[in-house]
Amino acid sequence: MLGSSQSLRVGQSCFAIGNPYGYDHTLTTGVVSGLGREIPSPIGRPIQGAIQTDAAINGGNSGGPLIDSFGHVIGVNTATFTRKGSKISSGVNFAIPVDLVRQNVPYLIVYGTVVSNRY
């Protein structure tokens, strides 16, 4: 069930579900550590409004749901910061807020992009 990211509060519990390194049906726990973060994207445009969490997001958790304690999806697991050159997670992880996902998915389906200069 989709929740809302509008009412999130720093300190509330959250859970990341995924398939890290091929270990399926994995759940990691944490808290919402920060809101409204800006993170870099692969295409160079910053992603704004990200949820920061200490719930582990490793290779394979990315793209999975970040849920609240009621089981509502509050975000999509996206990234973890690593120490430069080490490939070791710093424990600072990010998810795209579900409200932003809900807003952009229709554009992705129709146009294949959320960028404003669509053809």
N, C-alpha and C positions, 0 to 999 in steps of 0.2 A: 504494500500500500504506500502510495506517495504521501509524504508529509509536506511540511513547509519549512523553509530555512529562515523565514522572517522572524520567528519567535525563538531562535536559538540563543543560548546564553553561554558565555564562557564558564567552564566548570561543569557543564552537564555531561553526563555519560554518553558515549557513542561507541559503535562497534563497526569494524571494517570486515566485510566478507569477501573472500576471494579464493584464489588458486595459486598461492605463492610457490614458485619454483616447482610447480606440478603437484603440490600437496593440496588436493581438492577438499572442499568443504571445510575451509579454514576460517576461524573467527578470531579477530584480535580486538582487544578492548582498550579504551582510553577515554579521554575527555576532550571536549571542544576547548582548544587552547587559545584560539584567537579567531576573530571574524573580520571580514573585509580586507583580507590580505591580497597583495598583488604578486603573482608568480609569472615567470617567463613561460612562453609557449614555444613549441618547436618551430613555428613560422616567424617568431620574433615579436609578435604582438603580445603585450602583457595580458594575462587573464586576471581580471579584477574581481574582487568580492569573494575570494576563495576562503574556505573554512580551514583553519589550521587545527590539527589534532595530533595527539601523541599515540593514537591507535596505529600500530605498525602497518605501513603500506609498503609492500615489497613487490618485486617483479611478479606479476600474476594477480596481485590485488588491484592493480590499476584497472579501472573500468568497472569494478564491482561496487556494490552499494555501501554507503556509510549510513547506518541506521541509528535511530534513537532507542531509548529503553522501552518504547512501546512497539518497536518493530517497524516504524515508519521510515521510509527512505528520506534522508535529509541531504544527501549529497552523493556524488560519484567520485570514488577514490581516483586520484589523478597523479600525484607526484610525491616524492620524498627528496629532501635535500641531502646530499652526501658531502662529506669533507672532500675538498678539491683533490682529485687524483686518487682517492682511496677507495671509492665505490662502497664505502661503509656508511650506512644510514646514520644520520645525526639525530634521529628521533623527531625531526620536524617534518610533518607530513601534511598534505593538502588534499582537499576534495572540492569539486565544483558544486556550489549550492544547488539543490534540486529545483528551486524556483528559476534559476538561470537555465538549467537544463530544460525544464518544461517550456520556457519561453523560446528556446532556440531549436529544439528538435524538429518542429514543423518546417523550419527553413532548411535544415539539413536534409530532410526527406524530399522536399520539393526541388531545392536548388543545389544540394550537395555542399553548401557552405552557409555560414552565418554572416559572412562579410557583406557589408552594405553595397559594394559595387558588383552585385550579382549580374549575370547576363540573362 
